[in-house]
Amino acid sequence: MSLPSYKLLPIKSYPSIESILESETQTPITVTDMSQSGILPPIPGMEHMEPEQVPPANPIQLIMVNVTQKEVKMNMPTPFTGDRKKLEEFLIETNMYLTMNEDTYNNDNRQIIFALSFMKDGTAGSWKQLFWTQVRENNNLGTWDEFKRALRESFSTPDKEGDAVTKIETEMMSGQTADEYIERFKIYAAESKVMQDRPLVEWFMKGLNTPLLDRILNLENPPTTIRGWYTTASKIDNKWRRGRAIANRLKGGNDTKRRELCLPNHPP
């Protein structure tokens, strides 16, 4: 009985399945063994063939089953257009996706090409074209860390620390809860790289609403560190907001969503 024809795909750069199995079992592997083990699909009539009629597997290197690594589903990185303010956000989102799918993007080339695929428009698109032309001429994309460093050199804000200090000096709590104001202030403080308590406390006090600032300064022991100011401002503001919500419910009002702290009846 003749064997049905199968389309065999020769692969030169990878070891054959049977050679891997032989190295582990130290026994010859035939098409029969591979078929019975599930590596190859069953071949009709093979069970009736004599051993000498079974074709050897060793001379053939082939892939019969396409095994792909499924990616973990999560939000893709937001496309980067060259906005300097969005660079770190883009790199964080890209790193998160690559980390969750490290089995798929398991080398520098895949990681770099993945990031480039989200740089289509604006100055980022032009940068990608120039980068790709240069690396293709050298036949070397470099490492993922080198790629991120190149992006930062091209798109990072020239004076990031100075910009952050300006934001801190002009940031105001108006329209925010104390917690919201504190979180934004922390971000700018980290970007400014200012570590001393004195300037941070002065900037923080400057942005607080007057009623809350007065309440903190009138405490028996006002805070002296920036962490102390964060904690105290948050506690007093949240306590006041809970009291306002309870009072409005008792009055039958619906003013529980008021966000402004500087109200005439704010606690003294």
C-alpha positions as CSV (number, residue, x, y, z in Angstrom):
1,M,0.0,0.0,0.0
2,S,1.4,3.4,-1.0
3,L,1.6,6.2,1.5
4,P,-0.6,9.3,0.8
5,S,1.3,12.4,-0.2
6,Y,2.0,15.0,2.5
7,K,3.3,18.5,1.9
8,L,6.7,18.6,3.8
9,L,8.2,22.0,4.7
10,P,12.0,21.6,4.9
11,I,13.6,23.7,7.7
12,K,17.4,24.0,7.7
13,S,18.0,26.2,10.7
14,Y,16.2,24.2,13.4
15,P,16.7,20.7,14.7
16,S,14.1,18.2,13.7
17,I,11.4,17.0,16.1
18,E,12.7,13.4,15.9
19,S,16.3,14.4,16.6
20,I,15.2,16.1,19.8
21,L,13.2,13.1,20.8
22,E,16.1,10.8,20.0
23,S,18.5,12.8,22.1
24,E,16.2,12.5,25.1
25,T,15.2,8.8,24.7
26,Q,18.4,7.5,23.0
27,T,16.2,5.3,20.8
28,P,15.6,5.6,17.0
29,I,12.4,7.4,16.1
30,T,10.3,6.5,13.1
31,V,7.3,8.0,11.4
32,T,5.3,5.3,13.2
33,D,6.5,6.4,16.6
34,M,5.8,10.0,15.8
35,S,2.3,9.2,14.5
36,Q,1.4,7.1,17.4
37,S,2.6,9.7,19.9
38,G,0.5,12.4,18.3
39,I,3.4,14.5,16.9
40,L,2.2,13.6,13.3
41,P,-1.4,12.9,12.2
42,P,-2.3,9.2,11.8
43,I,-1.4,7.8,8.3
44,P,-4.0,5.4,6.9
45,G,-2.7,1.9,6.5
46,M,0.4,2.3,8.6
47,E,-0.8,-0.2,11.2
48,H,-0.7,-2.9,8.5
49,M,2.9,-2.1,7.3
50,E,5.9,-4.1,8.0
51,P,8.7,-2.4,10.0
52,E,11.0,-2.3,7.0
53,Q,8.3,-0.6,5.0
54,V,7.9,2.3,7.4
55,P,9.9,5.3,6.1
56,P,12.6,6.6,8.5
57,A,12.1,9.9,10.1
58,N,15.7,11.0,10.5
59,P,16.4,12.2,7.0
60,I,13.4,14.6,7.0
61,Q,13.2,17.9,9.0
62,L,9.6,19.2,9.0
63,I,7.0,21.0,11.0
64,M,3.5,19.5,10.7
65,V,1.8,21.5,13.4
66,N,2.0,25.3,13.7
67,V,2.2,26.1,17.4
68,T,1.8,29.8,18.2
69,Q,2.1,31.6,21.6
70,K,-1.2,33.4,22.3
71,E,-0.7,37.0,23.6
72,V,-2.3,38.1,26.8
73,K,-5.2,40.4,26.0
74,M,-4.8,43.9,27.5
75,N,-4.9,47.5,26.3
76,M,-2.4,48.2,23.6
77,P,0.0,51.2,24.1
78,T,-1.4,54.6,23.2
79,P,0.2,55.5,19.8
80,F,3.1,58.0,20.3
81,T,3.1,61.0,18.0
82,G,6.2,62.8,19.3
83,D,4.5,64.8,22.2
84,R,7.3,65.1,24.7
85,K,4.9,65.1,27.6
86,K,3.6,61.7,26.5
87,L,6.9,59.9,26.0
88,E,7.2,58.3,29.5
89,E,3.6,57.2,29.4
90,F,4.2,55.5,26.1
91,L,7.3,53.7,27.3
92,I,5.5,52.6,30.5
93,E,2.5,51.2,28.6
94,T,4.8,49.5,26.1
95,N,6.9,47.9,28.8
96,M,3.7,46.7,30.6
97,Y,2.5,45.0,27.4
98,L,5.9,43.4,26.6
99,T,6.2,42.2,30.2
100,M,2.8,40.5,30.1
101,N,3.7,38.9,26.7
102,E,7.4,38.2,27.4
103,D,7.1,34.7,25.8
104,T,6.1,36.3,22.5
105,Y,8.3,39.3,22.6
106,N,11.4,37.5,23.9
107,N,14.2,39.3,22.1
108,D,15.3,42.9,21.4
109,N,14.3,43.0,17.8
110,R,10.7,41.9,18.5
111,Q,10.4,44.5,21.3
112,I,11.8,47.3,19.2
113,I,9.6,46.5,16.2
114,F,6.5,46.3,18.4
115,A,7.2,49.8,19.8
116,L,7.9,51.2,16.3
117,S,4.5,49.9,15.2
118,F,2.9,52.5,17.5
119,M,4.9,55.4,16.1
120,K,3.1,56.3,12.9
121,D,2.2,60.0,12.9
122,G,3.8,63.3,13.8
123,T,7.4,63.7,14.5
124,A,7.5,60.2,15.9
125,G,6.6,58.8,12.5
126,S,9.4,60.7,10.9
127,W,11.8,59.6,13.6
128,K,10.8,55.9,13.1
129,Q,11.6,56.2,9.3
130,L,15.0,57.7,10.0
131,F,15.8,55.1,12.7
132,W,14.7,52.2,10.5
133,T,16.8,53.4,7.6
134,Q,19.9,53.7,9.8
135,V,19.6,50.4,11.5
136,R,18.8,48.5,8.3
137,E,22.0,49.9,6.7
138,N,23.9,48.6,9.7
139,N,21.8,45.4,9.9
140,N,21.5,45.9,13.6
141,L,18.5,47.2,15.6
142,G,20.5,47.3,18.8
143,T,19.1,46.4,22.2
144,W,15.7,47.4,23.7
145,D,17.5,49.6,26.4
146,E,19.5,51.4,23.7
147,F,16.3,52.0,21.8
148,K,14.6,53.5,24.8
149,R,17.6,55.7,25.5
150,A,17.6,56.9,21.9
151,L,13.9,57.8,22.2
152,R,14.5,59.8,25.4
153,E,17.4,61.7,23.9
154,S,15.2,62.7,21.0
155,F,11.9,63.4,22.7
156,S,12.5,64.1,26.4
157,T,11.8,67.6,27.7
158,P,15.1,69.6,27.6
159,D,14.5,71.0,31.1
160,K,12.2,68.5,32.7
161,E,13.2,69.5,36.3
162,G,12.7,73.2,35.6
163,D,9.3,72.6,34.0
164,A,8.2,70.6,37.1
165,V,9.3,73.3,39.5
166,T,7.2,75.8,37.5
167,K,4.2,73.5,37.7
168,I,4.6,73.1,41.5
169,E,4.8,76.9,42.0
170,T,1.6,77.4,40.0
171,E,-0.4,74.3,41.0
172,M,-3.5,75.2,43.0
173,M,-6.0,73.1,44.8
174,S,-9.0,74.9,43.5
175,G,-11.6,72.5,42.1
176,Q,-9.8,69.5,43.6
177,T,-10.0,67.4,46.7
178,A,-7.0,67.5,49.0
179,D,-6.1,64.0,47.9
180,E,-6.2,64.9,44.2
181,Y,-4.1,68.0,44.8
182,I,-1.6,65.9,46.8
183,E,-1.2,63.3,44.1
184,R,-0.5,65.9,41.4
185,F,1.9,67.7,43.7
186,K,3.8,64.4,44.4
187,I,4.2,63.8,40.6
188,Y,5.6,67.3,40.0
189,A,7.9,67.0,43.1
190,A,9.3,63.7,41.9
191,E,10.0,65.2,38.4
192,S,11.6,68.3,39.9
193,K,14.0,66.1,41.9
194,V,13.7,68.6,44.8
195,M,14.1,66.6,48.0
196,Q,14.3,69.3,50.7
197,D,11.2,69.7,52.9
198,R,11.4,73.5,53.2
199,P,10.8,74.5,49.6
200,L,8.3,71.6,49.1
201,V,6.3,72.7,52.1
202,E,6.2,76.3,51.0
203,W,5.0,75.4,47.5
204,F,2.4,73.0,49.0
205,M,1.1,75.6,51.4
206,K,0.8,78.1,48.5
207,G,-1.5,75.9,46.5
208,L,-3.9,75.0,49.4
209,N,-7.3,76.7,49.7
210,T,-7.2,79.4,52.4
211,P,-9.8,77.7,54.8
212,L,-7.8,74.4,54.8
213,L,-4.5,76.2,55.2
214,D,-5.8,78.2,58.1
215,R,-7.2,75.1,59.8
216,I,-3.8,73.4,59.6
217,L,-1.8,76.4,60.8
218,N,-4.1,76.8,63.8
219,L,-3.4,73.2,65.0
220,E,-1.5,72.9,68.3
221,N,1.3,71.1,66.5
222,P,1.3,72.0,62.8
223,P,3.3,69.6,60.5
224,T,6.9,70.5,59.7
225,T,7.6,68.0,56.9
226,I,6.1,67.6,53.5
227,R,4.8,64.1,54.4
228,G,3.2,65.6,57.5
229,W,1.5,68.2,55.4
230,Y,0.2,65.5,53.0
231,T,-1.3,63.5,55.8
232,T,-2.8,66.4,57.8
233,A,-4.3,68.1,54.7
234,S,-5.9,64.8,53.6
235,K,-7.3,63.9,57.0
236,I,-8.9,67.4,57.6
237,D,-10.3,67.7,54.1
238,N,-11.8,64.2,54.1
239,K,-13.3,64.7,57.5
240,W,-14.9,67.9,56.4
241,R,-16.3,66.3,53.3
242,R,-17.8,63.4,55.2
243,G,-19.5,65.9,57.6
244,R,-20.9,67.9,54.7
245,A,-22.3,64.7,53.1
246,I,-24.0,63.6,56.3
247,A,-25.4,67.1,56.8
248,N,-26.8,67.2,53.3
249,R,-28.4,63.8,53.7
250,L,-30.1,64.9,56.9
251,K,-31.4,68.0,55.2
252,G,-32.5,65.9,52.3
253,G,-30.2,67.8,50.0
254,N,-28.2,66.4,47.1
255,D,-25.1,68.4,47.5
256,T,-22.8,65.4,48.2
257,K,-20.7,66.0,45.1
258,R,-19.5,69.5,45.9
259,R,-15.8,69.6,45.5
260,E,-14.8,73.2,46.4
261,L,-13.3,73.4,49.9
262,C,-13.4,77.2,50.2
263,L,-17.1,77.6,51.2
264,P,-18.4,80.2,53.7
265,N,-19.4,77.5,56.2
266,H,-16.2,75.5,56.1
267,P,-15.1,74.7,59.7
268,P,-12.9,77.4,61.3
